[in-house]
Amino acid sequence: MLAILVAGCSVTTNIPKPNESYKLTDLGTSVSTVAIPVSFNRAQLLASINHRLDGLIYEDRGSSYENMQVKVWKIQPITASFSGNSVTYSVPIRAWVSASVGLLGYSLSSELEGELAMTFTTTFTFGKDWSMVPKTTMTGYTWLSEPKARVGRLQLPASFIADKALSRAKQDICNKIDENFGDCISLTAVVDQLTTFVKKPILVNPDYNIWLVLVPQKVSISSFTSTDSLVSTTIGLQAVSEVVIDKQSPDLWLDAPKPQLVAGNDADRYVNINFGVDVPFEEAEMLFANGVVGKSFSQGRRTVKVDSLRIYGSGDKMVIGTQLEGSLNGWIYFKGIPRYNHATNSVEMVNLDYELQTSNILHRTASWLFKSSILESVRRAMVFPVGDELTKTLAEINRNLIRNRNIPNLELNGKITELAIDQIDLIPDAFRVKVKAKGEVALEVKRIQ
């Protein structure tokens, strides 16, 4: 009779499993933007230009002009000012000209010398390979000492001869400046080294072997600005973010093609990195099972124990199924929406409640279950604190940014100040956690070749 009585208190349910489905939303590609101010030390830059353009900077021995030879020396350091994508500078030089001078019907050889300040402007654009393309023009010159031609013992004013010689020589001088100027401010090497560095995977979570990889797709370069000590530009990177779970550093993207160079630079001054991490439902089940599976829940004389748990998606909601044994045998289902709680730094279920069919059937067969604490226990178990994980990840990323000199001749400095979960989407077999990072970085050219 006792066995009959116990059997009579036990109810077996056959609640239909809610349909598994996923909302067709365009998850898109995780695109990140990185704005990196790049600065050159102005004194180093001018020193490099002066080193490259020193002493005799131009010589024509008459091969081009039969009756005229020209030599030009730089006699004092060059001074320069930067404005946008152009540089204006003054080059103090000494010019020597040997030419034939017509006098009283005779052609006499003469030599002349003079000192002058020549002014040049170099405007530059960037090629598709990020190389700088300078174009130099001479904008004027002023004689510091009037040139005179020596004809025997006579000294004759000879500005017109010197002007003619410099007019013929100016294009060759401009070409030589272009050759040296492009080497002084070479962004090709800077961008190449920077994009190679960015593609190196970053271990953002060593506990779970999660690597973040940024694959640059586009590069933009802003106009130059200048202060008393620095010449600066900003390199903007648009990159696709990839997350890889691997015990070793993945190297699949290191051979990716060079990103496209685009005109202008509309990137703001911040680093905005977006990436998604997929958490398989199997892992979530093991995580949440610790708080529910094996626990017993009572209401009056009735008791049930949670035997197992399953998780999947249904539209934009997550379904949590729990298999019960005891006074009620069978599966019951709950539904909720996974959301990130910024106040508690945790993932939790919003509006978690009995699924509709479960609720309808339990009202008829086991209404006492509504009075038990099982729903509240499931609610508490469906919380995943991620604050500590985000803090560790933030520290790991910042360790790679502070005074990083892994790029030859460059020093990278920066700090990610914000790391938070942006949203959570349900996809087949997993829920995707979208993480948003924000901060600032800067790059200083430590050595100009």
Backbone hydrogen bonds, N-H to C=O, Kabsch-Sander energy under -0.5 kcal/mol:
donor,donor_aa,acceptor,acceptor_aa,energy
5,L,1,M,-2.3
6,V,2,L,-2.5
7,A,3,A,-2.4
8,G,4,I,-1.8
9,C,5,L,-0.9
9,C,6,V,-0.8
10,S,6,V,-0.6
10,S,7,A,-0.8
11,V,327,S,-2.3
13,T,11,V,-0.5
13,T,329,N,-3.0
21,S,19,N,-0.6
21,S,313,G,-1.4
23,K,315,G,-1.1
25,T,23,K,-1.9
27,L,25,T,-1.2
31,V,29,T,-0.9
32,S,239,A,-3.4
33,T,272,N,-2.4
34,V,237,L,-2.8
35,A,270,Y,-0.9
36,I,34,V,-0.6
36,I,235,I,-3.0
38,V,233,T,-3.2
39,S,443,L,-2.0
40,F,231,V,-3.2
41,N,445,V,-0.5
42,R,229,S,-2.7
45,L,41,N,-2.6
46,L,42,R,-2.6
47,A,43,A,-2.2
48,S,44,Q,-2.4
49,I,45,L,-2.3
50,N,46,L,-2.8
51,H,47,A,-2.1
52,R,48,S,-2.1
53,L,49,I,-2.4
54,D,52,R,-0.8
55,G,74,K,-0.5
57,I,55,G,-0.6
57,I,72,V,-2.3
58,Y,72,V,-1.5
60,D,70,V,-3.3
66,E,64,S,-0.5
68,M,65,Y,-1.6
69,Q,98,S,-2.6
70,V,60,D,-2.2
71,K,96,W,-2.4
72,V,58,Y,-2.7
73,W,94,R,-2.6
74,K,55,G,-2.7
75,I,73,W,-0.5
75,I,92,P,-2.2
76,Q,92,P,-1.0
79,T,90,S,-1.5
81,S,88,T,-2.5
83,S,86,S,-2.6
84,G,224,F,-0.8
86,S,83,S,-0.9
87,V,122,T,-2.4
88,T,81,S,-2.6
89,Y,120,F,-2.3
90,S,79,T,-2.0
91,V,118,M,-3.3
93,I,116,L,-2.9
94,R,73,W,-2.3
95,A,114,G,-2.9
96,W,71,K,-2.7
97,V,112,L,-2.6
98,S,69,Q,-2.3
99,A,97,V,-0.5
99,A,110,S,-2.4
100,S,67,N,-1.1
101,V,108,L,-4.4
103,L,106,Y,-3.8
106,Y,103,L,-2.1
108,L,101,V,-3.8
108,L,106,Y,-0.7
110,S,99,A,-2.8
111,E,150,R,-0.7
112,L,97,V,-2.4
113,E,148,K,-0.6
114,G,95,A,-1.7
115,E,145,S,-0.5
116,L,93,I,-2.2
117,A,142,T,-2.6
118,M,91,V,-2.3
118,M,116,L,-0.6
119,T,140,G,-3.3
120,F,89,Y,-2.6
121,T,137,T,-2.4
122,T,87,V,-3.0
123,T,121,T,-0.6
123,T,135,K,-2.4
124,F,85,N,-2.1
125,T,133,V,-1.9
127,G,131,S,-3.3
130,W,127,G,-1.9
133,V,125,T,-3.4
135,K,123,T,-2.0
137,T,121,T,-2.2
139,T,119,T,-2.2
139,T,137,T,-0.6
140,G,119,T,-1.1
142,T,117,A,-2.0
144,L,115,E,-3.1
145,S,115,E,-1.9
148,K,113,E,-0.8
149,A,156,L,-3.2
150,R,111,E,-2.2
151,V,149,A,-0.6
151,V,154,L,-2.3
152,G,150,R,-0.5
154,L,151,V,-2.1
156,L,149,A,-2.8
156,L,154,L,-0.5
158,A,147,P,-1.9
162,A,158,A,-2.2
163,D,159,S,-3.3
164,K,160,F,-1.8
165,A,161,I,-2.4
166,L,162,A,-2.8
167,S,163,D,-2.3
168,R,164,K,-1.7
169,A,165,A,-1.8
170,K,166,L,-1.9
173,I,169,A,-2.1
174,C,170,K,-2.6
175,N,171,Q,-2.3
176,K,172,D,-1.9
177,I,173,I,-2.1
178,D,174,C,-2.4
179,E,175,N,-2.1
180,N,176,K,-1.8
181,F,177,I,-3.3
182,G,178,D,-2.0
183,D,179,E,-0.6
184,C,180,N,-1.3
185,I,181,F,-1.7
186,S,184,C,-0.8
187,L,185,I,-0.8
190,V,186,S,-0.8
191,V,187,L,-3.1
192,D,188,T,-2.4
193,Q,189,A,-2.7
194,L,190,V,-2.3
195,T,191,V,-2.9
196,T,192,D,-1.9
197,F,193,Q,-2.2
198,V,194,L,-2.6
199,K,195,T,-1.7
200,K,197,F,-1.2
202,I,212,L,-2.9
203,L,201,P,-0.5
204,V,202,I,-1.2
204,V,210,I,-1.5
205,N,210,I,-1.5
208,Y,205,N,-0.6
209,N,205,N,-0.6
210,I,205,N,-2.1
211,W,209,N,-0.6
211,W,244,V,-3.3
212,L,202,I,-2.9
213,V,242,E,-3.1
214,L,198,V,-0.9
215,V,213,V,-0.5
215,V,240,V,-2.7
217,Q,238,Q,-3.7
218,K,238,Q,-1.8
219,V,260,Q,-3.2
220,S,236,G,-2.4
221,I,262,V,-0.5
222,S,234,T,-2.1
225,T,232,S,-2.5
227,T,230,L,-2.9
231,V,40,F,-2.5
232,S,225,T,-2.8
233,T,38,V,-2.4
235,I,36,I,-2.6
236,G,220,S,-3.3
236,G,234,T,-0.6
237,L,34,V,-3.1
237,L,235,I,-0.5
238,Q,218,K,-2.4
239,A,32,S,-3.0
239,A,237,L,-0.6
240,V,215,V,-2.2
241,S,30,S,-3.1
242,E,213,V,-3.0
244,V,211,W,-2.5
246,D,209,N,-1.9
246,D,244,V,-0.7
254,L,251,D,-0.8
256,A,253,W,-1.7
260,Q,217,Q,-2.4
262,V,219,V,-2.9
262,V,260,Q,-0.6
271,V,439,G,-3.4
272,N,33,T,-3.4
272,N,270,Y,-0.6
273,I,271,V,-0.5
273,I,437,A,-2.2
274,N,272,N,-0.5
275,F,435,V,-2.2
277,V,433,V,-2.8
279,V,277,V,-0.6
279,V,431,F,-2.7
281,F,429,D,-2.3
284,A,280,P,-2.1
285,E,281,F,-2.8
286,M,282,E,-1.9
287,L,283,E,-2.3
288,F,284,A,-3.0
289,A,285,E,-2.1
290,N,286,M,-0.8
290,N,287,L,-0.5
291,G,288,F,-1.3
292,V,289,A,-1.2
293,V,289,A,-1.6
294,G,306,V,-3.1
295,K,292,V,-2.1
297,F,304,V,-3.1
299,Q,302,R,-2.6
302,R,299,Q,-1.8
304,V,297,F,-2.5
305,K,325,E,-2.5
306,V,295,K,-2.3
307,D,305,K,-0.6
307,D,323,Q,-3.7
308,S,323,Q,-0.9
310,R,321,G,-2.4
312,Y,319,V,-1.7
314,S,317,K,-2.9
315,G,21,S,-0.9
317,K,314,S,-1.7
318,M,336,G,-3.6
319,V,312,Y,-3.3
320,I,334,F,-2.4
321,G,310,R,-2.8
321,G,319,V,-0.6
322,T,332,I,-2.6
323,Q,308,S,-2.2
324,L,322,T,-0.6
324,L,330,G,-3.2
325,E,305,K,-1.6
327,S,303,T,-3.1
329,N,11,V,-3.2
330,G,324,L,-2.0
332,I,322,T,-2.2
334,F,320,I,-2.3
335,K,353,D,-2.7
336,G,318,M,-1.8
337,I,350,V,-2.1
339,R,348,E,-2.7
341,N,339,R,-0.5
341,N,346,S,-3.3
342,H,340,Y,-0.8
345,N,341,N,-1.4
346,S,341,N,-1.4
347,V,384,F,-2.4
348,E,339,R,-2.7
348,E,346,S,-0.5
350,V,337,I,-3.1
350,V,348,E,-0.5
352,L,349,M,-0.6
353,D,335,K,-2.0
355,E,333,Y,-2.9
359,S,355,E,-2.9
360,N,356,L,-2.6
361,I,357,Q,-2.4
362,L,358,T,-2.5
363,H,359,S,-1.9
364,R,360,N,-0.8
364,R,361,I,-0.6
365,T,361,I,-2.2
366,A,362,L,-2.1
369,L,366,A,-1.8
370,F,367,S,-1.5
371,K,368,W,-1.1
372,S,369,L,-0.9
377,S,373,S,-2.2
378,V,374,I,-2.3
379,R,375,L,-2.4
380,R,376,E,-2.2
381,A,377,S,-2.2
382,M,378,V,-2.0
383,V,380,R,-0.7
384,F,347,V,-3.2
386,V,345,N,-2.5
387,G,345,N,-1.1
390,L,386,V,-2.6
391,T,387,G,-2.2
392,K,388,D,-2.3
393,T,389,E,-2.4
394,L,390,L,-2.6
395,A,391,T,-2.1
396,E,392,K,-2.2
397,I,393,T,-2.3
398,N,394,L,-2.3
399,R,395,A,-1.7
400,N,396,E,-0.7
400,N,397,I,-1.1
401,L,398,N,-1.3
402,I,398,N,-1.6
404,N,401,L,-1.0
404,N,412,L,-2.8
405,R,403,R,-0.6
410,L,407,I,-2.1
411,E,444,E,-2.0
412,L,404,N,-3.0
413,N,442,A,-2.6
415,K,440,E,-2.7
417,T,415,K,-0.7
417,T,438,K,-1.6
418,E,438,K,-2.2
420,A,436,K,-2.4
422,D,434,K,-3.7
423,Q,434,K,-0.8
425,D,432,R,-2.4
427,I,425,D,-0.5
427,I,430,A,-2.6
430,A,427,I,-2.1
431,F,279,V,-2.0
432,R,425,D,-3.2
433,V,277,V,-3.1
433,V,431,F,-0.6
434,K,423,Q,-2.7
434,K,432,R,-0.7
435,V,275,F,-3.8
435,V,433,V,-0.6
436,K,420,A,-3.3
437,A,273,I,-3.1
438,K,418,E,-2.4
439,G,271,V,-1.6
440,E,415,K,-2.1
441,V,35,A,-0.6
442,A,413,N,-3.0
443,L,37,P,-3.3
444,E,411,E,-2.3
445,V,39,S,-2.6
446,K,409,N,-2.4
446,K,444,E,-0.9
447,R,409,N,-1.2
449,Q,447,R,-0.6
